[in-house]
Amino acid sequence: MPVSYATFERLKDKGVSAYKKGEFSAARSYLIEAGECMIELAESAETEDMRRQREEVATELIDLARDCDRLRENPGAGRHGVREDESGDGGSNADEWIVSKIPDIGFDDIAGLEDVKSDIRLKMIYPLSHPELAKRYGISIGGGVLLYGPPGTGKTMMAKAIAHELKATFFLISPAQILSKWVGEAEQNIQKLFDAARQQESAIIFIDECEALVPKRKSGGSTVMQRVVPQILQELEGFDRKSDRAILFVGATNKPWMLDDAMLRPGRLDTKIYVGLPDAPARFRLLEIYFDNKPLDEDVDFSALCDQMDGYTGADIKNIAQRAAAIPFTDAIAGHDPRPINMNDVLSVIESAPPSVDASSLVRYERFAETGVAG
């Protein structure tokens, strides 16, 4: 009989509770069983992202179970998976998620996506730089933004560029950090994250693959998700958008149709920005960026290559530049005279490397952009 999430939750909760009480023999047994349950659930996952997230949770539980053996022999040793801070609360320290250095990528470093940049400026940059005008016209500051589109189109780079343009404190989060870094403390982690962001003059909370953290809730599904999703919704609705302290919550996803419907309603991720494939001018600029500082033959024609690369993502173009450069590099290692990258090198790579995003996927993204639902 297939294992259920309810069984996993019951075993995990008992294991964590026993661990915190110092009952390490009982904790070890429960945690191993919970880890085995999660491994089985990972095998039946509907998506690769979900499988990976479940495997990370299983690994954390097994590590915690191993920790019990050490703690039984040495009760005074530090604990691996459930940390107690000075206040006695479990959970992660939100400071660990702050990127201490403001990202050095700005809007000028991102090829194309002008409509995306314009939406971001209107959402947060202009209201912060012109507070009196924003107040006069009732323009709120901050809120929630969803960046969605095919993989490799620059969603993470865009989030970093927003932080650069605003000189804002940048919180970079992965769902695994929230859900499994400190077992059993997901809701507390979310609360600490938003509390830490509210202490900043301006802050950006960026969560990549956010569909793994706020997936569609199903009856009988994970009780973790039944608690985590409402907690995030509560925190988002708690934003004071009239305050001079601005928080922008940015979620990025390749699968917007997998997000919980409540996340997409007004007051939450209410600004939905499609980060699509680069157009011809953007592809030209990407070629300039990724072939910069590489020796190029005079026959390399970026304009002609742009036509050949219609349908390619920015990540695809970067890969082609790297593989094209590897051809004369490998020849030189083999004893041939070093030569520049020529047009045939690039075209041969393009021929063997089709676009990573197929036409059917693009139709689904475009339908979501129009209707907000999957096709």
DRENDO-1510 file (C-alpha; in Angstrom, 1 decimal, always signed):
<recs>
REC; n; res; u; v; w
REC; 1; MET; +0.0; +0.0; +0.0 .
REC; 2; PRO; +1.5; +3.4; -1.0 .
REC; 3; VAL; +2.7; +5.6; +1.9 .
REC; 4; SER; +0.7; +8.7; +2.6 .
REC; 5; TYR; +1.8; +12.2; +3.6 .
REC; 6; ALA; -0.3; +11.8; +6.8 .
REC; 7; THR; +1.9; +8.9; +7.8 .
REC; 8; PHE; +5.1; +10.8; +7.0 .
REC; 9; GLU; +3.9; +13.8; +9.0 .
REC; 10; ARG; +3.0; +11.7; +12.0 .
REC; 11; LEU; +6.4; +10.0; +12.1 .
REC; 12; LYS; +8.3; +13.2; +11.4 .
REC; 13; ASP; +6.5; +15.1; +14.1 .
REC; 14; LYS; +7.1; +12.3; +16.7 .
REC; 15; GLY; +10.8; +12.2; +15.7 .
REC; 16; VAL; +11.4; +15.9; +16.0 .
REC; 17; SER; +9.5; +16.1; +19.3 .
REC; 18; ALA; +11.5; +13.2; +20.8 .
REC; 19; TYR; +14.7; +14.8; +19.5 .
REC; 20; LYS; +14.0; +18.1; +21.2 .
REC; 21; LYS; +13.2; +16.3; +24.4 .
REC; 22; GLY; +16.5; +14.5; +24.3 .
REC; 23; GLU; +14.9; +11.1; +23.8 .
REC; 24; PHE; +17.4; +10.1; +21.1 .
REC; 25; SER; +16.6; +6.4; +20.8 .
REC; 26; ALA; +13.0; +7.0; +20.1 .
REC; 27; ALA; +13.8; +9.9; +17.9 .
REC; 28; ARG; +16.2; +7.9; +15.7 .
REC; 29; SER; +13.5; +5.2; +15.0 .
REC; 30; TYR; +10.8; +7.7; +14.1 .
REC; 31; LEU; +13.2; +9.8; +11.9 .
REC; 32; ILE; +14.5; +6.9; +10.0 .
REC; 33; GLU; +10.9; +5.7; +9.3 .
REC; 34; ALA; +9.9; +9.3; +8.2 .
REC; 35; GLY; +13.0; +9.5; +5.9 .
REC; 36; GLU; +12.1; +6.2; +4.3 .
REC; 37; CYS; +8.5; +7.4; +3.8 .
REC; 38; MET; +9.8; +10.6; +2.1 .
REC; 39; ILE; +12.1; +8.6; -0.2 .
REC; 40; GLU; +9.0; +6.6; -1.3 .
REC; 41; LEU; +7.1; +9.8; -1.8 .
REC; 42; ALA; +10.0; +11.2; -3.9 .
REC; 43; GLU; +9.8; +8.2; -6.2 .
REC; 44; SER; +6.1; +8.9; -6.9 .
REC; 45; ALA; +6.7; +12.7; -7.4 .
REC; 46; GLU; +4.8; +14.3; -10.3 .
REC; 47; THR; +7.7; +16.6; -11.3 .
REC; 48; GLU; +11.5; +16.6; -11.1 .
REC; 49; ASP; +11.5; +19.7; -8.8 .
REC; 50; MET; +9.1; +18.0; -6.4 .
REC; 51; ARG; +11.2; +14.8; -6.4 .
REC; 52; ARG; +14.4; +16.8; -5.7 .
REC; 53; GLN; +12.7; +18.7; -2.8 .
REC; 54; ARG; +11.4; +15.5; -1.3 .
REC; 55; GLU; +14.9; +13.8; -1.5 .
REC; 56; GLU; +16.4; +16.8; +0.3 .
REC; 57; VAL; +13.9; +16.5; +3.1 .
REC; 58; ALA; +14.6; +12.8; +3.3 .
REC; 59; THR; +18.4; +13.4; +3.5 .
REC; 60; GLU; +17.9; +15.9; +6.3 .
REC; 61; LEU; +15.8; +13.4; +8.3 .
REC; 62; ILE; +18.3; +10.6; +7.8 .
REC; 63; ASP; +21.2; +12.9; +8.9 .
REC; 64; LEU; +19.2; +13.9; +12.0 .
REC; 65; ALA; +18.6; +10.2; +12.8 .
REC; 66; ARG; +22.4; +9.6; +12.5 .
REC; 67; ASP; +22.9; +12.5; +14.8 .
REC; 68; CYS; +20.9; +10.7; +17.5 .
REC; 69; ASP; +23.6; +7.9; +17.8 .
REC; 70; ARG; +26.3; +10.5; +18.5 .
REC; 71; LEU; +24.1; +12.4; +21.0 .
REC; 72; ARG; +23.2; +9.2; +22.9 .
REC; 73; GLU; +27.0; +8.7; +23.5 .
REC; 74; ASN; +27.7; +12.4; +24.1 .
REC; 75; PRO; +24.6; +14.2; +25.3 .
REC; 76; GLY; +26.4; +17.5; +25.6 .
REC; 77; ALA; +27.4; +17.7; +22.0 .
REC; 78; GLY; +25.8; +20.2; +19.7 .
REC; 79; ARG; +22.8; +19.3; +17.7 .
REC; 80; HIS; +22.9; +19.0; +13.9 .
REC; 81; GLY; +19.4; +19.6; +12.6 .
REC; 82; VAL; +17.4; +21.4; +15.3 .
REC; 83; ARG; +19.1; +24.5; +16.5 .
REC; 84; GLU; +18.2; +26.5; +19.6 .
REC; 85; ASP; +18.9; +30.2; +19.6 .
REC; 86; GLU; +19.2; +32.4; +22.6 .
REC; 87; SER; +15.4; +32.7; +22.9 .
REC; 88; GLY; +15.0; +28.9; +22.9 .
REC; 89; ASP; +13.1; +29.0; +19.6 .
REC; 90; GLY; +14.0; +26.5; +16.9 .
REC; 91; GLY; +14.5; +27.4; +13.3 .
REC; 92; SER; +17.0; +29.1; +11.0 .
REC; 93; ASN; +18.5; +32.6; +11.4 .
REC; 94; ALA; +17.1; +34.8; +8.6 .
REC; 95; ASP; +20.4; +36.6; +8.4 .
REC; 96; GLU; +21.8; +33.5; +6.7 .
REC; 97; TRP; +19.6; +34.3; +3.7 .
REC; 98; ILE; +20.9; +37.9; +3.2 .
REC; 99; VAL; +23.3; +38.4; +0.3 .
REC; 100; SER; +25.8; +40.6; +2.0 .
REC; 101; LYS; +27.0; +42.2; -1.2 .
REC; 102; ILE; +24.5; +44.1; -3.3 .
REC; 103; PRO; +24.4; +42.3; -6.7 .
REC; 104; ASP; +26.6; +44.0; -9.3 .
REC; 105; ILE; +24.2; +43.2; -12.2 .
REC; 106; GLY; +22.0; +46.1; -13.2 .
REC; 107; PHE; +19.3; +46.6; -15.8 .
REC; 108; ASP; +21.9; +47.8; -18.3 .
REC; 109; ASP; +23.6; +44.4; -18.1 .
REC; 110; ILE; +20.5; +42.5; -19.1 .
REC; 111; ALA; +19.8; +42.2; -22.8 .
REC; 112; GLY; +16.3; +43.1; -23.9 .
REC; 113; LEU; +13.3; +42.5; -21.6 .
REC; 114; GLU; +12.5; +46.2; -21.7 .
REC; 115; ASP; +8.8; +45.6; -20.9 .
REC; 116; VAL; +9.8; +43.6; -17.9 .
REC; 117; LYS; +12.1; +46.4; -16.7 .
REC; 118; SER; +9.4; +48.9; -17.2 .
REC; 119; ASP; +7.0; +46.9; -15.1 .
REC; 120; ILE; +9.5; +46.6; -12.3 .
REC; 121; ARG; +10.3; +50.4; -12.4 .
REC; 122; LEU; +6.6; +51.2; -12.0 .
REC; 123; LYS; +6.1; +48.6; -9.3 .
REC; 124; MET; +8.9; +49.7; -7.0 .
REC; 125; ILE; +11.7; +51.8; -8.3 .
REC; 126; TYR; +9.7; +54.9; -9.3 .
REC; 127; PRO; +7.6; +55.0; -6.2 .
REC; 128; LEU; +10.7; +54.9; -4.0 .
REC; 129; SER; +12.6; +57.5; -6.0 .
REC; 130; HIS; +9.6; +59.8; -6.2 .
REC; 131; PRO; +7.7; +59.3; -2.9 .
REC; 132; GLU; +5.8; +62.6; -3.0 .
REC; 133; LEU; +4.4; +61.8; -6.4 .
REC; 134; ALA; +3.6; +58.3; -5.4 .
REC; 135; LYS; +1.7; +59.5; -2.4 .
REC; 136; ARG; -0.2; +62.1; -4.4 .
REC; 137; TYR; -1.4; +59.5; -7.0 .
REC; 138; GLY; -2.0; +56.8; -4.4 .
REC; 139; ILE; +0.7; +54.5; -5.9 .
REC; 140; SER; +1.6; +51.8; -3.4 .
REC; 141; ILE; +5.2; +50.6; -2.9 .
REC; 142; GLY; +6.4; +47.1; -3.0 .
REC; 143; GLY; +4.2; +44.0; -2.9 .
REC; 144; GLY; +4.4; +40.8; -4.9 .
REC; 145; VAL; +5.8; +40.1; -8.3 .
REC; 146; LEU; +5.8; +36.7; -10.1 .
REC; 147; LEU; +8.5; +36.3; -12.8 .
REC; 148; TYR; +7.5; +33.3; -15.0 .
REC; 149; GLY; +8.6; +31.9; -18.3 .
REC; 150; PRO; +10.8; +29.2; -19.8 .
REC; 151; PRO; +14.0; +28.1; -18.1 .
REC; 152; GLY; +17.1; +30.1; -19.0 .
REC; 153; THR; +15.4; +33.4; -19.9 .
REC; 154; GLY; +17.0; +35.5; -17.1 .
REC; 155; LYS; +14.5; +35.5; -14.2 .
REC; 156; THR; +17.2; +35.1; -11.5 .
REC; 157; MET; +19.4; +37.8; -13.2 .
REC; 158; MET; +16.4; +40.1; -13.3 .
REC; 159; ALA; +15.8; +39.7; -9.5 .
REC; 160; LYS; +19.4; +40.5; -8.8 .
REC; 161; ALA; +19.2; +43.5; -11.1 .
REC; 162; ILE; +16.2; +44.8; -9.2 .
REC; 163; ALA; +18.2; +44.6; -5.9 .
REC; 164; HIS; +21.1; +46.4; -7.6 .
REC; 165; GLU; +18.9; +49.2; -9.0 .
REC; 166; LEU; +17.2; +49.7; -5.5 .
REC; 167; LYS; +20.4; +49.2; -3.5 .
REC; 168; ALA; +18.1; +47.0; -1.4 .
REC; 169; THR; +18.9; +44.2; +1.0 .
REC; 170; PHE; +18.6; +41.0; -1.0 .
REC; 171; PHE; +17.2; +37.8; +0.6 .
REC; 172; LEU; +18.0; +34.8; -1.7 .
REC; 173; ILE; +15.9; +31.8; -0.7 .
REC; 174; SER; +15.5; +28.3; -2.0 .
REC; 175; PRO; +12.4; +26.3; -1.0 .
REC; 176; ALA; +14.6; +23.6; +0.5 .
REC; 177; GLN; +16.1; +26.1; +3.0 .
REC; 178; ILE; +12.6; +26.9; +4.2 .
REC; 179; LEU; +11.2; +23.4; +4.2 .
REC; 180; SER; +14.1; +21.2; +5.4 .
REC; 181; LYS; +17.1; +23.1; +6.7 .
REC; 182; TRP; +15.7; +22.9; +10.2 .
REC; 183; VAL; +13.3; +20.1; +10.3 .
REC; 184; GLY; +9.8; +20.9; +11.5 .
REC; 185; GLU; +10.2; +24.7; +11.6 .
REC; 186; ALA; +9.0; +25.7; +8.2 .
REC; 187; GLU; +6.3; +28.2; +9.4 .
REC; 188; GLN; +8.8; +29.8; +11.9 .
REC; 189; ASN; +11.3; +30.1; +9.1 .
REC; 190; ILE; +8.9; +32.0; +6.9 .
REC; 191; GLN; +7.9; +34.3; +9.8 .
REC; 192; LYS; +11.5; +35.1; +10.6 .
REC; 193; LEU; +12.3; +35.8; +7.0 .
REC; 194; PHE; +9.5; +38.4; +6.6 .
REC; 195; ASP; +10.3; +39.9; +10.0 .
REC; 196; ALA; +13.9; +40.3; +9.1 .
REC; 197; ALA; +12.9; +41.9; +5.8 .
REC; 198; ARG; +10.6; +44.4; +7.6 .
REC; 199; GLN; +13.6; +45.7; +9.6 .
REC; 200; GLN; +15.3; +46.9; +6.4 .
REC; 201; GLU; +14.7; +50.3; +4.7 .
REC; 202; SER; +14.0; +48.4; +1.5 .
REC; 203; ALA; +14.3; +44.6; +0.9 .
REC; 204; ILE; +13.7; +42.1; -1.8 .
REC; 205; ILE; +12.8; +38.5; -0.9 .
REC; 206; PHE; +13.6; +36.3; -3.9 .
REC; 207; ILE; +12.4; +32.7; -4.0 .
REC; 208; ASP; +13.4; +30.7; -7.1 .
REC; 209; GLU; +11.3; +27.7; -8.1 .
REC; 210; CYS; +8.5; +29.1; -5.8 .
REC; 211; GLU; +6.0; +26.5; -7.0 .
REC; 212; ALA; +7.9; +24.0; -4.8 .
REC; 213; LEU; +7.1; +26.2; -1.8 .
REC; 214; VAL; +3.5; +27.2; -2.6 .
REC; 215; PRO; +2.1; +24.4; -4.8 .
REC; 216; LYS; -1.5; +23.9; -5.4 .
REC; 217; ARG; -3.0; +22.5; -2.2 .
REC; 218; LYS; -4.9; +19.2; -2.6 .
REC; 219; SER; -7.1; +17.5; +0.0 .
REC; 220; GLY; -5.2; +14.8; +1.7 .
REC; 221; GLY; -1.9; +16.3; +0.5 .
REC; 222; SER; +1.1; +17.3; +2.6 .
REC; 223; THR; +0.2; +18.8; +5.9 .
REC; 224; VAL; +3.4; +20.8; +5.7 .
REC; 225; MET; +2.0; +22.6; +2.7 .
REC; 226; GLN; -1.4; +23.0; +4.4 .
REC; 227; ARG; +0.4; +25.1; +7.0 .
REC; 228; VAL; +3.2; +26.7; +4.9 .
REC; 229; VAL; +1.0; +28.2; +2.1 .
REC; 230; PRO; -1.4; +30.0; +4.5 .
REC; 231; GLN; +1.6; +31.3; +6.4 .
REC; 232; ILE; +3.1; +32.9; +3.3 .
REC; 233; LEU; -0.3; +34.3; +2.3 .
REC; 234; GLN; -0.6; +35.9; +5.7 .
REC; 235; GLU; +2.8; +37.5; +5.5 .
REC; 236; LEU; +2.1; +38.9; +2.1 .
REC; 237; GLU; -1.1; +40.4; +3.2 .
REC; 238; GLY; +0.7; +41.9; +6.1 .
REC; 239; PHE; +2.7; +44.2; +3.9 .
REC; 240; ASP; +2.2; +47.9; +4.8 .
REC; 241; ARG; +2.3; +49.3; +1.3 .
REC; 242; LYS; +1.9; +52.9; +2.5 .
REC; 243; SER; +5.0; +52.6; +4.6 .
REC; 244; ASP; +8.3; +54.2; +3.6 .
REC; 245; ARG; +9.9; +50.8; +4.1 .
REC; 246; ALA; +9.5; +48.8; +1.0 .
REC; 247; ILE; +9.4; +45.1; +0.7 .
REC; 248; LEU; +9.2; +43.4; -2.7 .
REC; 249; PHE; +8.5; +39.7; -2.8 .
REC; 250; VAL; +9.7; +38.2; -6.0 .
REC; 251; GLY; +8.9; +34.6; -7.0 .
REC; 252; ALA; +10.3; +33.0; -10.0 .
REC; 253; THR; +9.0; +29.9; -11.7 .
REC; 254; ASN; +9.1; +27.8; -14.9 .
REC; 255; LYS; +5.7; +26.3; -14.0 .
REC; 256; PRO; +3.3; +29.1; -13.0 .
REC; 257; TRP; +0.3; +26.7; -13.4 .
REC; 258; MET; +1.5; +24.7; -10.5 .
REC; 259; LEU; +1.3; +27.6; -8.0 .
REC; 260; ASP; -1.5; +27.7; -5.5 .
REC; 261; ASP; -4.4; +29.8; -6.9 .
REC; 262; ALA; -4.6; +31.9; -3.8 .
REC; 263; MET; -1.0; +33.1; -4.4 .
REC; 264; LEU; -2.1; +34.7; -7.7 .
REC; 265; ARG; -4.9; +36.8; -6.3 .
REC; 266; PRO; -4.7; +40.6; -5.8 .
REC; 267; GLY; -2.6; +41.6; -2.8 .
REC; 268; ARG; -0.2; +38.7; -3.2 .
REC; 269; LEU; +1.7; +37.9; -6.4 .
REC; 270; ASP; -0.6; +40.3; -8.2 .
REC; 271; THR; +2.0; +41.6; -10.7 .
REC; 272; LYS; +2.7; +38.7; -13.1 .
REC; 273; ILE; +5.5; +39.3; -15.6 .
REC; 274; TYR; +6.2; +37.0; -18.4 .
REC; 275; VAL; +10.0; +36.7; -19.0 .
REC; 276; GLY; +9.9; +35.2; -22.5 .
REC; 277; LEU; +12.5; +34.4; -25.2 .
REC; 278; PRO; +14.9; +37.1; -26.3 .
REC; 279; ASP; +13.9; +39.0; -29.4 .
REC; 280; ALA; +16.4; +39.7; -32.2 .
REC; 281; PRO; +18.0; +42.9; -30.7 .
REC; 282; ALA; +18.3; +41.0; -27.4 .
REC; 283; ARG; +19.9; +38.0; -29.1 .
REC; 284; PHE; +22.4; +40.3; -30.8 .
REC; 285; ARG; +23.3; +41.9; -27.4 .
REC; 286; LEU; +23.6; +38.4; -25.8 .
REC; 287; LEU; +26.0; +37.4; -28.6 .
REC; 288; GLU; +28.1; +40.5; -27.9 .
REC; 289; ILE; +28.1; +39.7; -24.2 .
REC; 290; TYR; +29.0; +36.0; -24.4 .
REC; 291; PHE; +31.6; +36.3; -27.2 .
REC; 292; ASP; +33.2; +39.3; -25.5 .
REC; 293; ASN; +37.0; +38.8; -24.9 .
REC; 294; LYS; +37.0; +35.8; -27.2 .
REC; 295; PRO; +39.1; +36.0; -30.5 .
REC; 296; LEU; +36.6; +36.2; -33.4 .
REC; 297; ASP; +37.3; +35.8; -37.1 .
REC; 298; GLU; +36.1; +38.6; -39.3 .
REC; 299; ASP; +33.5; +36.2; -40.9 .
REC; 300; VAL; +31.5; +36.0; -37.7 .
REC; 301; ASP; +28.2; +37.8; -38.4 .
REC; 302; PHE; +26.1; +38.4; -35.3 .
REC; 303; SER; +23.1; +39.6; -37.4 .
REC; 304; ALA; +23.0; +36.4; -39.4 .
REC; 305; LEU; +23.4; +34.4; -36.3 .
REC; 306; CYS; +20.4; +36.2; -34.7 .
REC; 307; ASP; +18.3; +34.8; -37.5 .
REC; 308; GLN; +19.6; +31.3; -36.9 .
REC; 309; MET; +18.9; +31.6; -33.2 .
REC; 310; ASP; +15.3; +32.5; -33.2 .
REC; 311; GLY; +13.7; +30.6; -30.4 .
REC; 312; TYR; +16.9; +30.2; -28.3 .
REC; 313; THR; +17.0; +31.3; -24.7 .
REC; 314; GLY; +19.8; +33.4; -23.2 .
REC; 315; ALA; +21.2; +30.3; -21.5 .
REC; 316; ASP; +21.1; +28.5; -24.9 .
REC; 317; ILE; +23.1; +31.3; -26.5 .
REC; 318; LYS; +25.7; +31.3; -23.7 .
REC; 319; ASN; +26.1; +27.5; -24.1 .
REC; 320; ILE; +26.6; +28.0; -27.9 .
REC; 321; ALA; +29.3; +30.6; -27.3 .
REC; 322; GLN; +31.2; +28.4; -24.9 .
REC; 323; ARG; +31.0; +25.3; -27.2 .
REC; 324; ALA; +32.1; +27.3; -30.2 .
REC; 325; ALA; +35.1; +28.6; -28.3 .
REC; 326; ALA; +36.0; +25.1; -27.3 .
REC; 327; ILE; +36.5; +24.0; -31.0 .
REC; 328; PRO; +39.6; +26.1; -31.8 .
REC; 329; PHE; +40.8; +25.7; -28.2 .
REC; 330; THR; +40.7; +21.9; -28.6 .
REC; 331; ASP; +42.5; +22.1; -31.9 .
REC; 332; ALA; +45.2; +24.2; -30.4 .
REC; 333; ILE; +45.7; +21.7; -27.6 .
REC; 334; ALA; +46.1; +19.0; -30.2 .
REC; 335; GLY; +49.0; +20.9; -31.7 .
REC; 336; HIS; +47.4; +23.1; -34.4 .
REC; 337; ASP; +48.2; +26.8; -34.6 .
REC; 338; PRO; +45.8; +28.8; -32.4 .
REC; 339; ARG; +43.1; +30.5; -34.5 .
REC; 340; PRO; +40.1; +32.7; -33.8 .
REC; 341; ILE; +36.5; +31.4; -33.6 .
REC; 342; ASN; +35.0; +31.4; -37.1 .
REC; 343; MET; +31.4; +31.4; -38.4 .
REC; 344; ASN; +31.5; +27.7; -39.2 .
REC; 345; ASP; +32.4; +26.9; -35.6 .
REC; 346; VAL; +29.3; +28.7; -34.4 .
REC; 347; LEU; +27.0; +27.3; -37.0 .
REC; 348; SER; +28.2; +23.8; -36.4 .
REC; 349; VAL; +27.3; +24.1; -32.7 .
REC; 350; ILE; +23.9; +25.6; -33.6 .
REC; 351; GLU; +23.2; +22.7; -35.8 .
REC; 352; SER; +23.9; +20.2; -33.0 .
REC; 353; ALA; +22.1; +22.2; -30.3 .
REC; 354; PRO; +18.4; +22.9; -31.0 .
REC; 355; PRO; +16.5; +25.4; -28.7 .
REC; 356; SER; +15.9; +24.0; -25.2 .
REC; 357; VAL; +12.3; +25.2; -25.2 .
REC; 358; ASP; +9.8; +23.5; -27.6 .
REC; 359; ALA; +6.9; +25.1; -29.3 .
REC; 360; SER; +4.3; +23.4; -27.3 .
REC; 361; SER; +5.8; +24.8; -24.0 .
REC; 362; LEU; +5.7; +28.3; -25.5 .
REC; 363; VAL; +2.0; +27.9; -26.3 .
REC; 364; ARG; +1.3; +27.0; -22.7 .
REC; 365; TYR; +3.2; +30.0; -21.4 .
REC; 366; GLU; +1.4; +32.3; -23.8 .
REC; 367; ARG; -2.0; +30.9; -22.8 .
REC; 368; PHE; -1.1; +31.4; -19.1 .
REC; 369; ALA; -0.1; +35.0; -19.9 .
REC; 370; GLU; -3.5; +35.6; -21.4 .
REC; 371; THR; -5.8; +33.6; -19.1 .
REC; 372; GLY; -3.8; +32.9; -15.9 .
REC; 373; VAL; -4.5; +29.2; -16.2 .
REC; 374; ALA; -2.7; +26.3; -17.8 .
REC; 375; GLY; -3.6; +25.1; -21.2 .
</recs>
